[in-house]
Amino acid sequence: MSLAVPRHDALEAWPYLGPDQLLPSRSRRVCLTCHWFRHHIGADGVPLLSCQWHRQLISHGDHLTHRCPSWSDPGACGHGWCPEAA
């Protein structure tokens, strides 16, 4: 699996994570605090939220209230807090 940042046109073609993949969460374990979460600016200037693990986009709002079973603590991998969440 490549962790390279995809080109914007390729990223915008990614499908969205669906409700069958995301779990509601009322803790700090949400997409925004996941090691795999990324924030990009789309071609039209609209922010794109993505999960690099799934290679899919995240709907706005879901990144604050949902997570998937693959949620990964950014501190556990030695890279510190996710810069997108700072």
C-alpha positions, 0 to 999 in steps of 0.5 A: 500500500502506497502512502504517497499523497495522490494527485488532486484529480485522482483523490477527487475520484475516490469513493466516500466511506459509507455508513456500513464502514463507519462506526459512531463514536463519542470519544476521541477515537474519531477519524480526525484523530486517526493516523490515516486521516488527511486533509486536502484542498480540492480543485474547486477549493473545497476541503477533501477529507480522506482516509489513506488506509481505505483510500476513500473520502470522508463526508464532512462532519463524519470525521468528527463523530465517526471512526472505522475499525482500523482507527490507529492512534497517531501517538502509537506509531511514534509520529506524534499527534496528527497535524491535521487535528492540531 
